[in-house]
Amino acid sequence: MSETKDDPMHGAVVSMEQVGGRTLRVARWRLDEPSDHLPVLFFNGIGANIEAVAPLAEALPERPFIMFDMPGVGGSPDPLMPYNPFTMSWTAAQLLDHLGVGDVDVMGISWGGGMAQHFAMQHAGRVRRLVLIATSAGMLMMPGSPKALTKMANPRRYVDTDYMMQNFETLYGEGLGAGPGKKGHMSRLQPPSPRGYMYQLLCMIGWTSAPALPFLLNQETLIMMGDEDAIVPLANGKFLNALIPNSELKIMLGGGHLFLLSHKDESVDSIREFLDRPATENESAEAA
């Protein structure tokens, strides 16, 4: 457990867990503390370690959180074999069982938003609500800026500080500016292994949630998008909103791909308001 409040992992219990035939580095916040709220299962973006989004768990202190590093990312060992959204969703469900967790709220950002969608459909019975952040329906997405996507696909952004600094605005927009927001985010990144990064890319090749969303994703869903996102343009959020029956779209004005950090207060307020709403008639009927 971290010891200083300046550490983004402050308050987290971090351990290596054997689940689903894999070894995963897992972080959990407040999981053993009494709470009136379901735990949040969070799926991170491609190549991103737990620390990259750990501030969100600290910003919602009333909720237990669970995050894990994908194989070959952060502190999780390299994968021995490729995986796909089905097998990784199964592994995530095994992790919840291993931790003694039943129902959850699920969040996912960017690449992790695809995983969150798949998990919510594959394990619908244990997902109450869903928050999709800066993400798309997969293969049928509206592509982002070619300039940004070219740099996004280059894992050099994780290991070369000068490269990241030079291309930060192209990748993520100008929301974090040149000050501590940008540097703070970069200081939390750890490079994925080449195999880990490649297997994450391969995981989503050919995958799309679009045909299934109108029929299999029935949870109340909050879709959050930045209107200046060069990697996952706003049109993708509108597409998801049109396909998911019980969804709403929240647009972060002036938000790039990292609006979760650049628009932190607004993002946290929106997430909290959504998750704290009373149960809908649809949710009450399913619970009965």
NULUM-613199 format. One record per residue (C-alpha): x, y, z. Coordinates in steps of 0.001 Angstrom, whole numbers, plus 500000, padded with zeros to 6 digits. Example, Ala and Ser with C-alpha at 12.3 -4.5 7.8 and 13.67 -1.06 7.14 Angstrom:
! NULUM-613199
512300495500507800513670498940507140
This chain:
! NULUM-613199
500000500000500000501276503450499155502336505712501998502125509256500630499150511177499386501229512530496477501378508998495106498463508267492712498297504818494255497755506188497746495229504007499514495423501198496950496079497588497861498241496188495050498906492497494553499742489885491947496776487562491439496532484236489616493224484201487741492022482479484606495433480963483958497081484411483993499053486456486481497695489998486777498788493010488782495628494171490525494854497337492471491814497773494659490621500699496675488290500398499703487128496936498677487067495710502275485387498836503660481615499219504180479958501072501295476487501877500054477805501633496490478773498780494212482460498391493386483642499873490089485485497585487666487646499787485429489161498834482048492094501028481040493279502286477642495752500501475409499232500229476867498210502139479991499093500928483467496899501282486549498640504461487690497475506362484579493875506469485821494421505900489544493464509544490307489876508678489334489663506117492140490895508758494574488362511292493223485432508972494024486314508014497617482832506746498418483221503851495955485340500702495967487450500409492796489127497512491025491687497973488226494231495610486722497122495794484277496531493878481068499074491115480328502408492692479391501324496115480659502465497822483864503331495129486383501516492201484725503837489612483128503857489117479377500984487031477989501945483534476937499280483454474256496995486001472547493616486858474018490392488382472740487508490340474314485659487122475212488569485465477014489645488676478784486068489381479912485974485845481295489284486487483070487922489741484547484866487871485839487183485257487361489064488088489075485836489415490593485008485938491858488521485607493253488108488898495142484672487911496451482887490572494391479457490009492868477728492836491025479661495860489795479399499127487922481750499050484941483821501829483363486174501796480414488240504381478597489292504263474938490466500670474206489089499733477608485698501099476582485442498271474076486310495785476809483712497392479088481014496994476430481926493370475831482067492570479553478660494193480124477109492026477396478942488794478239478309489135481987475119491184481916473782489638485113476476491201487278476715494679485677474382497371487028475504500475485108478094501276482473480268504350481850481992504553478457484724507181478140486295508404474866485540505122473098483813503537470103482009500463468822485278498973467592485859498124463942482927500241462768484339503405464313484807506802462722488613507037462536490490509837464195493089512164462755495667510177460720498418512269462312497217511369465812496560507699465011500047507240463544501605508496466757499099506570468890500180503269467319503828503977468113504779502580471560507668505055471548505266507475473267505688505404476438509479505240476483510698508475474873509856511520476996510933514017474312508763512271471712505778512335474062506282516000474928506573516988471279503443515088470241501278515363473353498832517925471919498534515973468651497666512846470594495556514157473432494523517725472684495520520867474508493334520399477564496169519504479934498307522392478741502040522609479284501936522564483070501705519939485777498665518267484209500652517005481243503783516197483229501750514556485978500083512227483501503362511363481805505040510626485135502438507925485809502997506050482535505088502888482340506025501382478975504241498142478057506338495289476740506425494920472927504470491655473194501966493138475636501311496104473367501038493955470240498603491532471884496404494431473001496303495673469412495508492178468128492767491688470731490403494164469077491207493497465419487932492687463675485881493233466849482789495408466870479948495701469348477630497494466911475350494609465804474848493414469380474409496693471262470678497250470557469837493738471743472382492729474394473401495924476181470430496895478333472195498566481252471829502275481917474845503717480118476657507048480285478732507847477194481332510592477737483141512154474781485360515155474108484356517344471193488032517891470281489187514270470561491578513578467661491863509853468445488211508868468987486078511614467412482753512652468923480841510951466092481670507601467710479904508587470906476846509671468940476899506309467155477022504442470476474236506618471845472054505710468861472693501973469328472513501531473112468861501641474235469267503107477743472104505514477069472842509212477292475679511258475825477736513758477815479974515994475685482996517659477277483426520959475463487053521573474585487915518057475698490545515978473942491181512276474438492261512851478047489301514975479122488967512637482110492079514411483410491845517848481791488157518197482768488521516207485964485959517985488149483294518016485437483988514386484584483840513215488195480643515174488828478995513607485769480046510087486740478933510501490338475560512011489378474928509165486938475910506355489295474039507876492241470671508111490492467853506012491928467135502737490196465107503048487023461951501024486380463987498806484066466599498150486759463955497528489417462190495023487150465437493156486460466268493076490176462858491595490921
